[in-house]
Amino acid sequence: MENRYAVRRQDGERFAVIDDQTGLPAASDGRDLVGLDREDAQDIADVLNRGEQSRRNPLV
């Protein structure tokens, strides 16, 4: 199964978690997951992708 969420570099050393189905930043609690350091962005993307694979929405 292909991952839905991916980490993309923004300006400089900041990263965003992007929903590849929409092309938009993923969001949690009304906040876009942008401006993150690489490790945090990757950890969040991993959690979201595991939730997708188990058919649970970890953002709810």
PDB file of N, CA, C and O in Angstrom:
ATOM      1  N   MET A   1       0.837  -1.176   0.000  1.00  0.00           N
ATOM      2  CA  MET A   1       0.000   0.000   0.000  1.00  0.00           C
ATOM      3  C   MET A   1       0.886   1.245   0.000  1.00  0.00           C
ATOM      4  O   MET A   1       1.837   1.339   0.776  1.00  0.00           O
ATOM      5  N   GLU A   2       0.570   2.180  -0.861  1.00  0.00           N
ATOM      6  CA  GLU A   2       1.342   3.413  -0.959  1.00  0.00           C
ATOM      7  C   GLU A   2       0.959   4.373   0.164  1.00  0.00           C
ATOM      8  O   GLU A   2      -0.211   4.464   0.539  1.00  0.00           O
ATOM      9  N   ASN A   3       1.938   5.080   0.693  1.00  0.00           N
ATOM     10  CA  ASN A   3       1.676   6.028   1.771  1.00  0.00           C
ATOM     11  C   ASN A   3       0.916   7.240   1.259  1.00  0.00           C
ATOM     12  O   ASN A   3       1.195   7.760   0.179  1.00  0.00           O
ATOM     13  N   ARG A   4      -0.050   7.678   2.057  1.00  0.00           N
ATOM     14  CA  ARG A   4      -0.835   8.862   1.712  1.00  0.00           C
ATOM     15  C   ARG A   4      -0.121  10.145   2.121  1.00  0.00           C
ATOM     16  O   ARG A   4      -0.223  11.156   1.426  1.00  0.00           O
ATOM     17  N   TYR A   5       0.593  10.116   3.232  1.00  0.00           N
ATOM     18  CA  TYR A   5       1.223  11.320   3.776  1.00  0.00           C
ATOM     19  C   TYR A   5       2.726  11.273   3.545  1.00  0.00           C
ATOM     20  O   TYR A   5       3.370  10.243   3.738  1.00  0.00           O
ATOM     21  N   ALA A   6       3.268  12.410   3.128  1.00  0.00           N
ATOM     22  CA  ALA A   6       4.695  12.496   2.831  1.00  0.00           C
ATOM     23  C   ALA A   6       5.275  13.769   3.438  1.00  0.00           C
ATOM     24  O   ALA A   6       4.563  14.746   3.673  1.00  0.00           O
ATOM     25  N   VAL A   7       6.568  13.736   3.682  1.00  0.00           N
ATOM     26  CA  VAL A   7       7.283  14.895   4.207  1.00  0.00           C
ATOM     27  C   VAL A   7       7.879  15.649   3.022  1.00  0.00           C
ATOM     28  O   VAL A   7       8.542  15.066   2.163  1.00  0.00           O
ATOM     29  N   ARG A   8       7.631  16.948   2.995  1.00  0.00           N
ATOM     30  CA  ARG A   8       8.178  17.801   1.934  1.00  0.00           C
ATOM     31  C   ARG A   8       8.933  18.976   2.559  1.00  0.00           C
ATOM     32  O   ARG A   8       8.490  19.561   3.548  1.00  0.00           O
ATOM     33  N   ARG A   9      10.071  19.304   1.967  1.00  0.00           N
ATOM     34  CA  ARG A   9      10.869  20.440   2.439  1.00  0.00           C
ATOM     35  C   ARG A   9      10.171  21.735   2.042  1.00  0.00           C
ATOM     36  O   ARG A   9       9.677  21.894   0.925  1.00  0.00           O
ATOM     37  N   GLN A  10      10.151  22.647   3.001  1.00  0.00           N
ATOM     38  CA  GLN A  10       9.680  23.998   2.727  1.00  0.00           C
ATOM     39  C   GLN A  10      10.915  24.873   2.575  1.00  0.00           C
ATOM     40  O   GLN A  10      11.945  24.405   2.092  1.00  0.00           O
ATOM     41  N   ASP A  11      10.831  26.105   2.970  1.00  0.00           N
ATOM     42  CA  ASP A  11      11.984  26.997   2.913  1.00  0.00           C
ATOM     43  C   ASP A  11      13.012  26.591   3.960  1.00  0.00           C
ATOM     44  O   ASP A  11      12.666  26.281   5.100  1.00  0.00           O
ATOM     45  N   GLY A  12      14.271  26.598   3.563  1.00  0.00           N
ATOM     46  CA  GLY A  12      15.345  26.324   4.509  1.00  0.00           C
ATOM     47  C   GLY A  12      15.278  24.927   5.093  1.00  0.00           C
ATOM     48  O   GLY A  12      15.220  23.934   4.368  1.00  0.00           O
ATOM     49  N   GLU A  13      15.287  24.867   6.409  1.00  0.00           N
ATOM     50  CA  GLU A  13      15.315  23.589   7.125  1.00  0.00           C
ATOM     51  C   GLU A  13      13.967  23.220   7.715  1.00  0.00           C
ATOM     52  O   GLU A  13      13.913  22.413   8.643  1.00  0.00           O
ATOM     53  N   ARG A  14      12.892  23.773   7.218  1.00  0.00           N
ATOM     54  CA  ARG A  14      11.557  23.476   7.738  1.00  0.00           C
ATOM     55  C   ARG A  14      10.845  22.524   6.778  1.00  0.00           C
ATOM     56  O   ARG A  14      11.095  22.524   5.573  1.00  0.00           O
ATOM     57  N   PHE A  15       9.948  21.710   7.350  1.00  0.00           N
ATOM     58  CA  PHE A  15       9.273  20.676   6.580  1.00  0.00           C
ATOM     59  C   PHE A  15       7.775  20.708   6.846  1.00  0.00           C
ATOM     60  O   PHE A  15       7.323  21.261   7.848  1.00  0.00           O
ATOM     61  N   ALA A  16       7.006  20.108   5.934  1.00  0.00           N
ATOM     62  CA  ALA A  16       5.565  20.003   6.067  1.00  0.00           C
ATOM     63  C   ALA A  16       5.160  18.552   5.828  1.00  0.00           C
ATOM     64  O   ALA A  16       5.848  17.810   5.129  1.00  0.00           O
ATOM     65  N   VAL A  17       4.039  18.163   6.416  1.00  0.00           N
ATOM     66  CA  VAL A  17       3.434  16.860   6.141  1.00  0.00           C
ATOM     67  C   VAL A  17       2.338  17.116   5.115  1.00  0.00           C
ATOM     68  O   VAL A  17       1.387  17.851   5.382  1.00  0.00           O
ATOM     69  N   ILE A  18       2.476  16.504   3.937  1.00  0.00           N
ATOM     70  CA  ILE A  18       1.560  16.745   2.829  1.00  0.00           C
ATOM     71  C   ILE A  18       0.699  15.522   2.581  1.00  0.00           C
ATOM     72  O   ILE A  18       1.192  14.394   2.563  1.00  0.00           O
ATOM     73  N   ASP A  19      -0.603  15.757   2.389  1.00  0.00           N
ATOM     74  CA  ASP A  19      -1.547  14.714   2.003  1.00  0.00           C
ATOM     75  C   ASP A  19      -1.435  14.558   0.488  1.00  0.00           C
ATOM     76  O   ASP A  19      -1.856  15.445  -0.255  1.00  0.00           O
ATOM     77  N   ASP A  20      -0.882  13.459   0.028  1.00  0.00           N
ATOM     78  CA  ASP A  20      -0.661  13.267  -1.404  1.00  0.00           C
ATOM     79  C   ASP A  20      -1.956  13.127  -2.192  1.00  0.00           C
ATOM     80  O   ASP A  20      -1.943  13.291  -3.411  1.00  0.00           O
ATOM     81  N   GLN A  21      -3.070  12.830  -1.536  1.00  0.00           N
ATOM     82  CA  GLN A  21      -4.348  12.744  -2.249  1.00  0.00           C
ATOM     83  C   GLN A  21      -4.887  14.121  -2.605  1.00  0.00           C
ATOM     84  O   GLN A  21      -5.548  14.282  -3.631  1.00  0.00           O
ATOM     85  N   THR A  22      -4.610  15.117  -1.765  1.00  0.00           N
ATOM     86  CA  THR A  22      -5.120  16.463  -2.014  1.00  0.00           C
ATOM     87  C   THR A  22      -4.029  17.433  -2.462  1.00  0.00           C
ATOM     88  O   THR A  22      -4.319  18.461  -3.074  1.00  0.00           O
ATOM     89  N   GLY A  23      -2.777  17.104  -2.156  1.00  0.00           N
ATOM     90  CA  GLY A  23      -1.677  18.011  -2.450  1.00  0.00           C
ATOM     91  C   GLY A  23      -1.551  19.140  -1.447  1.00  0.00           C
ATOM     92  O   GLY A  23      -0.737  20.045  -1.630  1.00  0.00           O
ATOM     93  N   LEU A  24      -2.347  19.096  -0.387  1.00  0.00           N
ATOM     94  CA  LEU A  24      -2.359  20.135   0.635  1.00  0.00           C
ATOM     95  C   LEU A  24      -1.697  19.637   1.915  1.00  0.00           C
ATOM     96  O   LEU A  24      -1.573  18.430   2.124  1.00  0.00           O
ATOM     97  N   PRO A  25      -1.272  20.565   2.772  1.00  0.00           N
ATOM     98  CA  PRO A  25      -0.730  20.129   4.056  1.00  0.00           C
ATOM     99  C   PRO A  25      -1.784  19.388   4.873  1.00  0.00           C
ATOM    100  O   PRO A  25      -2.955  19.767   4.889  1.00  0.00           O
ATOM    101  N   ALA A  26      -1.354  18.336   5.543  1.00  0.00           N
ATOM    102  CA  ALA A  26      -2.231  17.659   6.488  1.00  0.00           C
ATOM    103  C   ALA A  26      -2.491  18.629   7.638  1.00  0.00           C
ATOM    104  O   ALA A  26      -1.704  19.545   7.874  1.00  0.00           O
ATOM    105  N   ALA A  27      -3.591  18.425   8.346  1.00  0.00           N
ATOM    106  CA  ALA A  27      -3.930  19.324   9.454  1.00  0.00           C
ATOM    107  C   ALA A  27      -4.398  18.511  10.648  1.00  0.00           C
ATOM    108  O   ALA A  27      -4.945  17.417  10.503  1.00  0.00           O
ATOM    109  N   SER A  28      -4.174  19.062  11.819  1.00  0.00           N
ATOM    110  CA  SER A  28      -4.630  18.462  13.071  1.00  0.00           C
ATOM    111  C   SER A  28      -5.116  19.578  13.975  1.00  0.00           C
ATOM    112  O   SER A  28      -4.428  20.584  14.151  1.00  0.00           O
ATOM    113  N   ASP A  29      -6.296  19.406  14.546  1.00  0.00           N
ATOM    114  CA  ASP A  29      -6.883  20.432  15.412  1.00  0.00           C
ATOM    115  C   ASP A  29      -6.942  21.790  14.725  1.00  0.00           C
ATOM    116  O   ASP A  29      -6.743  22.820  15.369  1.00  0.00           O
ATOM    117  N   GLY A  30      -7.216  21.799  13.417  1.00  0.00           N
ATOM    118  CA  GLY A  30      -7.344  23.039  12.676  1.00  0.00           C
ATOM    119  C   GLY A  30      -6.037  23.711  12.312  1.00  0.00           C
ATOM    120  O   GLY A  30      -6.040  24.824  11.786  1.00  0.00           O
ATOM    121  N   ARG A  31      -4.923  23.059  12.580  1.00  0.00           N
ATOM    122  CA  ARG A  31      -3.610  23.652  12.286  1.00  0.00           C
ATOM    123  C   ARG A  31      -2.896  22.828  11.223  1.00  0.00           C
ATOM    124  O   ARG A  31      -2.770  21.609  11.344  1.00  0.00           O
ATOM    125  N   ASP A  32      -2.434  23.506  10.186  1.00  0.00           N
ATOM    126  CA  ASP A  32      -1.665  22.829   9.148  1.00  0.00           C
ATOM    127  C   ASP A  32      -0.345  22.331   9.728  1.00  0.00           C
ATOM    128  O   ASP A  32       0.288  23.008  10.538  1.00  0.00           O
ATOM    129  N   LEU A  33       0.056  21.146   9.305  1.00  0.00           N
ATOM    130  CA  LEU A  33       1.301  20.548   9.781  1.00  0.00           C
ATOM    131  C   LEU A  33       2.457  21.033   8.908  1.00  0.00           C
ATOM    132  O   LEU A  33       2.977  20.299   8.067  1.00  0.00           O
ATOM    133  N   VAL A  34       2.840  22.279   9.129  1.00  0.00           N
ATOM    134  CA  VAL A  34       3.907  22.941   8.371  1.00  0.00           C
ATOM    135  C   VAL A  34       4.888  23.586   9.343  1.00  0.00           C
ATOM    136  O   VAL A  34       4.587  23.764  10.524  1.00  0.00           O
ATOM    137  N   GLY A  35       6.060  23.931   8.831  1.00  0.00           N
ATOM    138  CA  GLY A  35       7.061  24.608   9.652  1.00  0.00           C
ATOM    139  C   GLY A  35       7.668  23.723  10.720  1.00  0.00           C
ATOM    140  O   GLY A  35       8.083  24.203  11.775  1.00  0.00           O
ATOM    141  N   LEU A  36       7.717  22.428  10.447  1.00  0.00           N
ATOM    142  CA  LEU A  36       8.221  21.450  11.407  1.00  0.00           C
ATOM    143  C   LEU A  36       9.681  21.124  11.134  1.00  0.00           C
ATOM    144  O   LEU A  36      10.176  21.321  10.024  1.00  0.00           O
ATOM    145  N   ASP A  37      10.368  20.620  12.165  1.00  0.00           N
ATOM    146  CA  ASP A  37      11.700  20.105  11.861  1.00  0.00           C
ATOM    147  C   ASP A  37      11.524  18.729  11.220  1.00  0.00           C
ATOM    148  O   ASP A  37      10.470  18.104  11.343  1.00  0.00           O
ATOM    149  N   ARG A  38      12.556  18.273  10.544  1.00  0.00           N
ATOM    150  CA  ARG A  38      12.449  17.047   9.732  1.00  0.00           C
ATOM    151  C   ARG A  38      12.012  15.836  10.560  1.00  0.00           C
ATOM    152  O   ARG A  38      11.137  15.080  10.137  1.00  0.00           O
ATOM    153  N   GLU A  39      12.609  15.653  11.722  1.00  0.00           N
ATOM    154  CA  GLU A  39      12.298  14.479  12.547  1.00  0.00           C
ATOM    155  C   GLU A  39      10.833  14.489  12.995  1.00  0.00           C
ATOM    156  O   GLU A  39      10.162  13.458  12.941  1.00  0.00           O
ATOM    157  N   ASP A  40      10.337  15.642  13.435  1.00  0.00           N
ATOM    158  CA  ASP A  40       8.935  15.724  13.852  1.00  0.00           C
ATOM    159  C   ASP A  40       7.994  15.461  12.678  1.00  0.00           C
ATOM    160  O   ASP A  40       7.009  14.736  12.819  1.00  0.00           O
ATOM    161  N   ALA A  41       8.292  16.043  11.534  1.00  0.00           N
ATOM    162  CA  ALA A  41       7.454  15.839  10.352  1.00  0.00           C
ATOM    163  C   ALA A  41       7.418  14.364   9.968  1.00  0.00           C
ATOM    164  O   ALA A  41       6.357  13.837   9.634  1.00  0.00           O
ATOM    165  N   GLN A  42       8.563  13.697  10.012  1.00  0.00           N
ATOM    166  CA  GLN A  42       8.606  12.277   9.653  1.00  0.00           C
ATOM    167  C   GLN A  42       7.830  11.428  10.656  1.00  0.00           C
ATOM    168  O   GLN A  42       7.110  10.508  10.268  1.00  0.00           O
ATOM    169  N   ASP A  43       7.978  11.735  11.943  1.00  0.00           N
ATOM    170  CA  ASP A  43       7.235  10.999  12.969  1.00  0.00           C
ATOM    171  C   ASP A  43       5.729  11.143  12.765  1.00  0.00           C
ATOM    172  O   ASP A  43       4.992  10.162  12.860  1.00  0.00           O
ATOM    173  N   ILE A  44       5.273  12.358  12.488  1.00  0.00           N
ATOM    174  CA  ILE A  44       3.841  12.600  12.278  1.00  0.00           C
ATOM    175  C   ILE A  44       3.355  11.871  11.024  1.00  0.00           C
ATOM    176  O   ILE A  44       2.303  11.232  11.047  1.00  0.00           O
ATOM    177  N   ALA A  45       4.112  11.965   9.939  1.00  0.00           N
ATOM    178  CA  ALA A  45       3.727  11.275   8.702  1.00  0.00           C
ATOM    179  C   ALA A  45       3.647   9.767   8.928  1.00  0.00           C
ATOM    180  O   ALA A  45       2.742   9.116   8.406  1.00  0.00           O
ATOM    181  N   ASP A  46       4.565   9.210   9.686  1.00  0.00           N
ATOM    182  CA  ASP A  46       4.538   7.771   9.980  1.00  0.00           C
ATOM    183  C   ASP A  46       3.269   7.384  10.738  1.00  0.00           C
ATOM    184  O   ASP A  46       2.636   6.377  10.419  1.00  0.00           O
ATOM    185  N   VAL A  47       2.897   8.181  11.739  1.00  0.00           N
ATOM    186  CA  VAL A  47       1.676   7.904  12.517  1.00  0.00           C
ATOM    187  C   VAL A  47       0.448   7.992  11.616  1.00  0.00           C
ATOM    188  O   VAL A  47      -0.428   7.127  11.665  1.00  0.00           O
ATOM    189  N   LEU A  48       0.386   9.034  10.794  1.00  0.00           N
ATOM    190  CA  LEU A  48      -0.765   9.195   9.900  1.00  0.00           C
ATOM    191  C   LEU A  48      -0.857   8.039   8.903  1.00  0.00           C
ATOM    192  O   LEU A  48      -1.948   7.538   8.635  1.00  0.00           O
ATOM    193  N   ASN A  49       0.270   7.621   8.360  1.00  0.00           N
ATOM    194  CA  ASN A  49       0.255   6.513   7.396  1.00  0.00           C
ATOM    195  C   ASN A  49      -0.133   5.197   8.055  1.00  0.00           C
ATOM    196  O   ASN A  49      -0.838   4.391   7.448  1.00  0.00           O
ATOM    197  N   ARG A  50       0.310   4.965   9.278  1.00  0.00           N
ATOM    198  CA  ARG A  50      -0.118   3.751   9.991  1.00  0.00           C
ATOM    199  C   ARG A  50      -1.627   3.782  10.227  1.00  0.00           C
ATOM    200  O   ARG A  50      -2.299   2.758  10.102  1.00  0.00           O
ATOM    201  N   GLY A  51      -2.156   4.954  10.569  1.00  0.00           N
ATOM    202  CA  GLY A  51      -3.599   5.097  10.757  1.00  0.00           C
ATOM    203  C   GLY A  51      -4.364   4.816   9.476  1.00  0.00           C
ATOM    204  O   GLY A  51      -5.417   4.179   9.506  1.00  0.00           O
ATOM    205  N   GLU A  52      -3.844   5.285   8.357  1.00  0.00           N
ATOM    206  CA  GLU A  52      -4.480   5.030   7.060  1.00  0.00           C
ATOM    207  C   GLU A  52      -4.474   3.538   6.744  1.00  0.00           C
ATOM    208  O   GLU A  52      -5.465   3.000   6.250  1.00  0.00           O
ATOM    209  N   GLN A  53      -3.372   2.882   7.027  1.00  0.00           N
ATOM    210  CA  GLN A  53      -3.257   1.460   6.724  1.00  0.00           C
ATOM    211  C   GLN A  53      -4.182   0.621   7.588  1.00  0.00           C
ATOM    212  O   GLN A  53      -4.639  -0.440   7.162  1.00  0.00           O
ATOM    213  N   SER A  54      -4.461   1.087   8.802  1.00  0.00           N
ATOM    214  CA  SER A  54      -5.372   0.340   9.670  1.00  0.00           C
ATOM    215  C   SER A  54      -6.804   0.855   9.545  1.00  0.00           C
ATOM    216  O   SER A  54      -7.697   0.423  10.273  1.00  0.00           O
ATOM    217  N   ARG A  55      -7.006   1.777   8.619  1.00  0.00           N
ATOM    218  CA  ARG A  55      -8.319   2.368   8.335  1.00  0.00           C
ATOM    219  C   ARG A  55      -8.876   3.177   9.500  1.00  0.00           C
ATOM    220  O   ARG A  55     -10.090   3.343   9.621  1.00  0.00           O
ATOM    221  N   ARG A  56      -7.985   3.682  10.360  1.00  0.00           N
ATOM    222  CA  ARG A  56      -8.356   4.590  11.438  1.00  0.00           C
ATOM    223  C   ARG A  56      -7.863   5.969  11.065  1.00  0.00           C
ATOM    224  O   ARG A  56      -6.807   6.106  10.447  1.00  0.00           O
ATOM    225  N   ASN A  57      -8.609   6.990  11.430  1.00  0.00           N
ATOM    226  CA  ASN A  57      -8.164   8.349  11.169  1.00  0.00           C
ATOM    227  C   ASN A  57      -7.521   8.889  12.435  1.00  0.00           C
ATOM    228  O   ASN A  57      -8.227   9.203  13.394  1.00  0.00           O
ATOM    229  N   PRO A  58      -6.183   9.007  12.462  1.00  0.00           N
ATOM    230  CA  PRO A  58      -5.502   9.466  13.667  1.00  0.00           C
ATOM    231  C   PRO A  58      -5.683  10.957  13.927  1.00  0.00           C
ATOM    232  O   PRO A  58      -5.284  11.451  14.982  1.00  0.00           O
ATOM    233  N   LEU A  59      -6.282  11.683  12.974  1.00  0.00           N
ATOM    234  CA  LEU A  59      -6.482  13.126  13.153  1.00  0.00           C
ATOM    235  C   LEU A  59      -7.774  13.440  13.881  1.00  0.00           C
ATOM    236  O   LEU A  59      -8.003  14.594  14.243  1.00  0.00           O
ATOM    237  N   VAL A  60      -8.614  12.464  14.105  1.00  0.00           N
ATOM    238  CA  VAL A  60      -9.887  12.713  14.780  1.00  0.00           C
ATOM    239  C   VAL A  60      -9.714  12.618  16.271  1.00  0.00           C
ATOM    240  O   VAL A  60     -10.676  12.797  17.017  1.00  0.00           O
TER     241      VAL A  60
END
